[in-house]
Each structure stands twice: as structure tokens, then as C-alpha cells.
């Protein structure tokens, strides 16, 4: 289990805290509608997604403009 502060936040809290994070969450198939009350760690388990990779991308989001991050996520699909 990650000790990263974002891992304990809910998906909804992350979307509020990090504008542009929805592109990352969608990339990892995280439910951003009905699942917004789940912690990021719980949502990652349910989506069978790598929490560490998601946290890395969310940390990059804080450093990069949203349009750059969205472009990166689209090119990886």
C-alpha cells in the first residue's frame, strides 16, 4: 500500500485538487463519476491499475500544463 498522500484522497478530491487529472484517471479506467467517493488506492485496485504509475503521472501533472499531459496520455493509448 502506498504512503503517498494522494493515494488516500478520494477520486473526487483529486479531481478538485488537480485540474486536468481526469485525463489521467480515465487513462487508467478509474470511475470518475460513480466512483468519485473511493480512495485512489481503492479505485486502482478495482480498475486493476498500477497505483504507482498513476501516482507518477499525477505528480507530473502538477509540474506540466494540462494540455501537455492530456497529449501524453492520448499518445500512449
C-alpha positions as CSV (number, residue, x, y, z in Angstrom):
1,X,0.0,0.0,0.0
2,X,1.4,3.4,-1.0
3,X,2.0,6.0,1.6
4,X,1.8,8.8,-1.0
5,X,-0.7,11.5,0.2
6,X,-2.7,11.3,-3.0
7,X,-3.3,7.6,-2.5
8,X,-5.6,8.3,0.5
9,X,-7.6,11.1,-1.2
10,X,-10.8,10.2,-2.9
11,X,-11.0,10.3,-6.7
12,X,-13.3,13.4,-6.3
13,X,-10.8,15.2,-4.1
14,X,-8.1,14.5,-6.6
15,X,-10.2,15.9,-9.5
16,X,-10.7,19.1,-7.4
17,X,-7.1,19.4,-6.3
18,X,-5.5,18.7,-9.7
19,X,-7.3,20.3,-12.6
20,X,-6.6,18.1,-15.6
21,X,-6.4,14.9,-13.6
22,X,-9.5,13.4,-15.2
23,X,-7.4,12.6,-18.3
24,X,-5.0,10.5,-16.2
25,X,-7.8,8.9,-14.2
26,X,-9.6,8.0,-17.5
27,X,-6.4,6.6,-18.9
28,X,-6.3,4.1,-16.0
29,X,-10.0,3.4,-16.4
30,X,-10.8,4.9,-13.0
31,X,-14.6,5.6,-12.5
32,X,-14.7,9.4,-12.1
33,X,-18.5,9.5,-11.8
34,X,-20.0,6.9,-9.5
35,X,-16.5,6.0,-8.1
36,X,-15.5,9.5,-7.0
37,X,-16.1,8.7,-3.3
38,X,-13.4,5.9,-3.4
39,X,-9.8,6.5,-2.4
40,X,-7.4,6.5,-5.3
41,X,-5.8,3.3,-3.9
42,X,-9.1,1.5,-3.8
43,X,-10.1,2.8,-7.2
44,X,-6.8,1.5,-8.6
45,X,-7.4,-2.0,-7.2
46,X,-10.9,-2.0,-8.6
47,X,-9.7,-0.9,-12.0
48,X,-6.7,-3.3,-11.9
49,X,-4.5,-0.3,-12.5
50,X,-1.0,0.4,-11.2
51,X,-1.2,2.8,-8.3
52,X,2.5,3.7,-8.5
53,X,2.2,4.5,-12.2
54,X,-0.9,6.6,-11.6
55,X,0.8,8.5,-8.8
56,X,3.8,9.2,-11.0
57,X,1.5,10.6,-13.7
58,X,-0.4,12.7,-11.2
59,X,2.8,14.1,-9.8
60,X,3.9,15.0,-13.4
61,X,0.6,16.8,-13.8
62,X,1.4,19.2,-11.0
63,X,4.6,20.1,-13.0
64,X,3.1,20.2,-16.5
65,X,0.3,22.2,-18.1
66,X,-2.9,20.1,-18.5
67,X,-2.8,20.2,-22.3
68,X,0.7,18.7,-22.4
69,X,-0.3,15.9,-20.0
70,X,-3.5,15.2,-22.0
71,X,-1.5,14.9,-25.1
72,X,0.9,12.5,-23.5
73,X,-1.9,10.3,-22.2
74,X,-3.6,10.2,-25.7
75,X,-0.3,9.2,-27.4
76,X,0.1,6.3,-25.0
77,X,-3.2,4.7,-25.9
